[in-house]
Amino acid sequence: MAVITISRGVKSGGEELAELLSERLGYDTINREVISECSRKYNIIKSDLLDELEETPGLWHRLTREHGRQLIYIKCALLNAIKQDNIIYYGHAGQLFLAGISNVLKLRLEAPREERIQAVMNELNKEYDEAVEYINDVDKHRSRWVKLLYDEDWHDPSLYDLVINSQNMSRDTICDLVVTAVKSKGFQTTEKSIRRLNNISLECEVKAAIATDDKIWDQPITVVCDDGVVTLRGTVKNKGMRDMIAETVSQVKGVKSCDVRIGLTSDPIPKGKYDHE
């Protein structure tokens, strides 16, 4: 089967669509459950992770890359969740977290502005002007959040497989369109898509292991995985740092071998193997 991500502006009906699709397809829905799993696995206070998603990164976070560390953890939890397949994720940035996986249908839902305003007024007990301000603030925040962390335009249609304007469509009609799309051949789970998911998931687990260690996490290292073989590239200051990174990576579950191509500041890039016994 497949995985569906739903991106939308605040009060655009994304949660309602997710529940309708869940009933129609028999898929499970996930949203903040990812945060709970992430908090448990990496021993992080749940509210801190929610803050990472709800607050736009400021200068301090951009300098320390703390948002990047937290997002690695969240991405790991999400990738682990979708391995069971038949999932609908309507949380933050699913179209970016799960980019490059062929059996993920990335949906963007656009809703009429007046409908959204009315929904905010009814559900949050706000006056019209307050509702307008609320929608503007939340949409602006989400747009800035995606731009700062991913350098992407949240509204860019190329980030999605399907963009739907709900102005002249009922929820049932939209659901029909999505069901037809997700059942098409291009979004079916295949051996190739499973392999891609496993590679991306392991890359994320490796990055998370590095991020968990304050001594090494902020190093300019790239990670590429292929069927359990991890290739590390970059440059660090000394051999001790390089060995520490290689040892940390070699202990990650699922890593068969580690091909270290990390150079020292003054040395040419070496090549070595750190294999499990």
Secondary structure as GFF3:
##gff-version 3
##sequence-region A 1 277
A	DSSP	beta_strand	3	8	.	.	.	ID=ss1
A	DSSP	alpha_helix	14	25	.	.	.	ID=ss2
A	DSSP	beta_strand	28	30	.	.	.	ID=ss3
A	DSSP	alpha_helix	33	42	.	.	.	ID=ss4
A	DSSP	alpha_helix	46	54	.	.	.	ID=ss5
A	DSSP	alpha_helix	59	64	.	.	.	ID=ss6
A	DSSP	alpha_helix	66	82	.	.	.	ID=ss7
A	DSSP	beta_strand	87	89	.	.	.	ID=ss8
A	DSSP	alpha_helix	94	97	.	.	.	ID=ss9
A	DSSP	beta_strand	104	110	.	.	.	ID=ss10
A	DSSP	alpha_helix	113	124	.	.	.	ID=ss11
A	DSSP	alpha_helix	128	150	.	.	.	ID=ss12
A	DSSP	three_ten_helix	157	159	.	.	.	ID=ss13
A	DSSP	beta_strand	162	165	.	.	.	ID=ss14
A	DSSP	three_ten_helix	166	168	.	.	.	ID=ss15
A	DSSP	alpha_helix	171	182	.	.	.	ID=ss16
A	DSSP	three_ten_helix	185	187	.	.	.	ID=ss17
A	DSSP	alpha_helix	191	212	.	.	.	ID=ss18
A	DSSP	beta_strand	221	226	.	.	.	ID=ss19
A	DSSP	beta_strand	229	236	.	.	.	ID=ss20
A	DSSP	alpha_helix	239	250	.	.	.	ID=ss21
A	DSSP	beta_strand	257	264	.	.	.	ID=ss22
A	DSSP	beta_strand	272	275	.	.	.	ID=ss23
###
